[in-house]
């Protein structure tokens, strides 16, 4: 008997060797008291019978001798194998029944989470280590204040608070190990009902996959096998634990049709997670964008556009809605009393004292470990240098850790004492009795504002009406409701649209002025852009492009006027020749007052007559005259 279950051939080298020997014909008979116990699995047992039949191997047990080739013997052996497999099922059922009955009484001994231990009578008690109890209690206290598992983890990291864990296996089983608090660890502790004094069993259901791995499924609370309240001391009450579960569920990311609000985040959208669409009733998402150097949040309902390729249900400007809800809160919120301000001071004081106590306990633990290392070093035989050197190095490591902890403790203590001085206390009292000042204080973070909103407001339903208004229905905690109606924000395309008067004025000025001149005249006449800034040449150019106005140069070309460069390029001559023709009055030109450029009026017929007269007077060659006549005929329609 190797102490291995016969339900499978896996990890049973003896059974595999037996099958191999029989298969190679090295065995003439298989002998056992209960041969059917060789395999409590029908597939393995019948495979062995098949191999014995092929190799003519007999089987002997306490009831007799069997030949697998004989039908009657094969039938008896098959029935014995089936009964052996069924017996295994009955054994498991009885064991599971006993375990379940013990669990329903709350007497089943299970591994305990950190913060609990068994006493000599197998009763669950709080960990006798004061530091362990203090750290676990601090975790629940911080979570009740921040209402976020991630914020709780960040608080522990920011204050350098280590979290304990007790080893469940190995050579150091039962010893405490201190490390940084991980987010997954914080979630596990907050979900564990043990910390509320509840004995529970059947929270997880296991399933073996085809790959041989185990799959763990969470079981709803109402389907647990056992849930016994006040089974042992806890760190929080059962009601508080249920509230924590609701908070964690609400903080989870919302997908599909779930009505989870999510945890308050750092963004500027005040109603993140609590605003609902008035058309379809779904929770609206937040979309942030940067405008004029500041980040603004808008509320979108795009469930149908994502799933069915339909237009957005609603798109609401977040700034207008947030301002309306903020004004409602400032109007309806009753100012806090001075006693509340004093309570805030006491809360801050108690919080810093708790942190100081945790650091002090951690320092004492390190000092104790350093003292134990010193004792071990002092008791070792000096001649045994291998052991003495190892213990000396361990002692030095502990002393270095104590030194670092001392410095960190005093540095943190001084910082905490400076956190709330007399000036800060006065500000706390002033802010606590003046809620508008507290709300508008730049030091009040967006996350804190959202937490205040969620304490007071259940949800906000927003609907954009056909008459250009926003209907905002605010439902407060307790059932009270208020309905607000505000004008819908004007779209940027309408808000920053240039007036018809300015457009007409720009069109008129472009007849005689370039963009620079138009901008100067508009500013002199007192006109401003839609954003209230003076006109610049780029602003005039933008208006031209948006409204399809021709530029100054295009208008000159419509009147047959071109620059020196354009005339030279069209006629295929040099700039000097064009300037010569201007001086000789072959081409009419005038100096533009703004651009300081010659604008030439080109009349092909008149230019042809002038060039012919120049040729006849002998001032140009025949080749040049012929070339220019040909070029004029080519470009006269372009000019």
C-alpha angles and dihedrals in degrees: 000000000000094000092245125129117249092214090100138019092225114120090004103120093169093058091046090051090050092053090047094051092048091047092053092049094245093126127062099185138016111218126193141141091239106009092181088069088067086084125011089190122089095218094051094042096049091044088056091049091050092052092047089052092051093049094038092239117163126223123217129188136156092282099053150287121306134195111205090207091062113087096219093048090046090052093051093048090049091052091048090052092049091049091048090052091047090049089058089053091051091049091052092046093052092046092048090048092052092047091048093049091051091048092051088055090050092239099112112117111227133167109281125224120240112288095045134078137175118250126215091280094051091253118143114244136167115275109274088220104100094204092054092051092047094051093048091048089049091055092057091043093053091046092052088054100042098030089210131097092210092050088051091053091048091051091055091048094046092053095039093240113163122212124220129232128183119224112239099192143017133056092309095049112160096020122126121245121192120210142144116295111255123209093239090051092051090050092050093051094047091050095046111101091201089083088061091055092258124140108211134177132181099035092135130044119204127212128183113228127215089259090060096251125125121249118204120209125190114236120215114253093246090058097053115124092227135012112168117176123214090015090144139349116298140190095236136020123264091246090054090049091053089050090052090053091053090050093050092047091050091048092055117103112270117235130171115350096337114132096217115142098204126222119303107267136197098262125112096242102111097198097047108153098005103068117099131195112251092209103053103008095236124136112265124231128228122241117189126203135168119245126174091346096308132097116240128186126217128192118235134185105197103149092121094043090055099044104031106022091246129140119277115280094220141347114195129184106242096205094063095045094045091050092051094049091045091052090050092052093048090049098048102033115104112225115252120250125246089250088064090054090051088048089055090054091051090048092052091046092049091048094053091045090054091051091047090050092052092050091047091052091049090051092050091051091053091048090051091051090048090050091050090050089051091051092050091050093048092051097051122101107259090217091061094078096172092061094035093054092049093050091045091053090048091051092050091050091052092048091051090051091050091051093051091046091051092053093045092047095053093042092052092044092054090047092051092049089054094048096080114028130160091278092051091047090055091050091050092054092046093049094045092055094042109054096178090056090048091049095048095041109121089221091063103096125222089245092057092048090052091050090053090050092051092050090056106027129056097193143326122227116202126194128178108219127211093246093064100264135119117231109207117189111192117195113196128205107276096035104283114136139193129192121211128189120197132166112268112249113263112248115253090244089062098033094056097035115134115241121250090240093060092044091053091047092051090049091053095046093050089067090073107012141059121232091272093054093044091052092049093050093047091051091047090053091053099252120147135190121259089264092054097252127126118267118265128190088257090055091054090047090051091052090049093053096043096048098033097245118164117244124242092259092050090053090050090051089051086057092047098256123136139170124256091255093051093049091049092049094048095048096038095236134120126270091245090058091053091049088049091052090049091053091046091049092242089125123032114232139166131193113249109230096218105037097032089226131131112245110203125207107213118200107179095204094048091045090051091052092048093049091048090052090050090051093048090049089055096244094119133041126249091243093054092045092051092047094050093047090052092047092048091054090052098049103031092097091048091051 
